[in-house]
Amino acid sequence: MNTNTNTNTNTNEIKKTRFVVATKNKNKIIEIKEILKDFPLEVLSMEDIGFADEIEENGNTFEENALIKARAIHKQTGGYVMADDSGLSIDALDGVPGIYSARFAAESASYKEKVQLIWDMLDKVDAKDRSAKFVCAIAVVRPDDSEFTVRGECHGLIHDKIQGENGFGYDPVFFMPEFGMTTAQMTPGMKHSISHRGIALRKMMEKLLKELDLDIV
């Protein structure tokens, strides 16, 4: 009886713990909160905590950039901080745009302009050879300054036309043959179940729940 009472008290205390997500991307934070809806920590964005500083992402890998962001916010806020760095990697282009996916073409370029540049670069590549993957690396810094990273990947092809209105970024041209649609044509629930970000977030959540000795209720 006492054990159950202590466990419940511990769970209630943990539910008040802040879990800051290091992103200013409103679409991304919506997606992350949807995937972490059962996570027993209070998920907050940079905007929620009033963090407005620019963070220079000068790493050479998705993991390095995620750690840079997580460490920068953790330095000011403490507690749990999570950051992700994600992007599109195209095999025929040696991984381009990769870690530069958000800044591909030009800083002010729209995603339609970025997609058009990719199509131009793939002009002589057969449709069957336009394999690509979405990559998401997540870094977590804990209250004691320890940290870890996890990665999720989602494989598909670069489509030759824009299809679908859901999702964001390169979703309208990321075609998954096994589903016969782009990730922008999927419902949010369907996309979260197979996406790079969904895979990485579930890996992260599983690890933290085990550390905290909690189950999702």
Residue pairs with C-beta under 8 A, 6 or more apart in sequence:
10 213
11 40
11 214
14 40
14 41
14 212
14 214
15 40
15 41
15 42
16 42
17 41
17 42
17 79
17 80
18 41
18 42
18 44
18 49
18 77
18 79
18 80
19 39
19 41
19 42
19 43
19 44
19 79
19 80
19 81
19 82
20 44
20 45
20 46
20 48
20 49
20 51
20 73
20 77
20 79
20 80
20 81
20 82
21 29
21 32
21 43
21 44
21 45
21 46
21 81
21 82
21 83
21 84
22 46
22 55
22 69
22 70
22 72
22 73
22 81
22 82
22 83
22 84
23 29
23 32
23 45
23 46
23 69
23 83
23 84
24 45
24 46
24 47
27 168
27 169
28 84
28 168
28 197
29 45
31 188
31 192
31 197
32 43
32 84
32 197
32 201
33 43
34 188
34 192
35 192
35 197
35 198
35 201
35 202
36 43
36 201
36 205
38 216
38 217
39 205
39 216
40 209
40 212
40 214
40 216
40 217
41 80
41 208
46 52
46 73
49 77
51 73
51 76
51 77
53 72
55 68
55 69
55 72
55 73
56 68
57 65
57 68
57 69
57 85
57 99
58 65
58 68
59 65
59 67
59 68
59 85
59 99
60 99
61 99
61 137
62 85
62 86
62 87
62 99
62 135
62 136
62 137
62 151
63 85
63 137
63 139
63 149
63 151
65 85
65 99
65 137
66 83
66 84
66 85
66 137
66 138
66 139
66 149
67 83
67 139
67 141
67 147
67 149
68 83
69 83
69 85
69 139
70 81
70 82
70 83
70 139
70 140
70 141
70 147
71 81
71 141
71 147
73 81
73 83
74 81
74 141
74 145
78 143
79 143
80 140
80 141
80 142
80 143
80 208
81 140
81 141
82 138
82 139
82 140
82 204
83 138
83 139
84 136
84 137
84 138
84 139
84 197
84 200
85 99
85 136
85 137
85 139
86 101
86 134
86 135
86 136
86 137
86 196
86 197
87 97
87 98
87 99
87 100
87 101
87 102
87 134
87 135
88 97
88 98
88 101
88 132
88 133
88 134
88 135
88 169
88 170
88 174
89 95
89 96
89 97
89 98
89 132
89 133
89 134
89 135
90 96
90 97
90 118
90 122
90 130
90 131
90 132
90 158
91 129
91 131
91 132
91 133
92 122
92 125
92 129
92 130
92 131
93 118
93 121
93 122
96 104
96 121
97 104
97 114
97 118
101 169
101 170
102 169
104 114
104 117
104 118
105 113
105 114
105 117
106 113
109 117
111 168
111 169
111 170
112 162
114 170
115 162
115 170
115 172
115 173
118 158
118 173
119 158
119 160
122 130
122 158
127 157
127 160
128 157
130 157
130 158
131 155
131 156
131 157
132 155
132 156
132 157
132 158
132 174
133 153
133 154
133 155
133 156
133 196
134 153
134 154
134 156
134 170
134 174
134 183
134 195
134 196
134 197
135 151
135 152
135 153
135 196
136 151
136 152
136 153
136 195
136 196
136 197
136 199
136 200
137 149
137 150
137 151
137 200
138 149
138 150
138 151
138 152
138 200
138 201
138 203
138 204
139 147
139 148
139 149
140 147
140 148
140 149
140 204
140 208
141 147
148 207
150 200
150 203
150 204
150 207
151 200
151 203
152 195
152 196
152 197
152 198
152 199
152 200
152 201
152 202
152 203
153 196
153 199
154 174
154 176
154 183
154 194
154 195
154 196
154 199
155 176
156 174
156 175
156 176
156 177
156 183
157 174
157 175
157 176
157 177
158 173
158 174
158 175
159 172
159 173
159 174
159 175
159 182
161 173
162 172
162 173
162 184
163 172
163 173
163 175
163 181
163 182
163 184
163 185
164 171
164 172
164 181
164 182
164 183
164 184
164 185
164 186
165 172
165 184
166 183
166 184
166 185
166 186
166 187
166 188
166 191
167 183
167 184
167 186
167 191
171 182
171 183
171 184
171 191
172 182
172 184
173 182
174 182
174 183
174 184
175 181
175 182
176 182
176 183
176 194
179 186
179 190
179 194
183 191
183 195
191 198
192 198
205 216
209 215
209 216
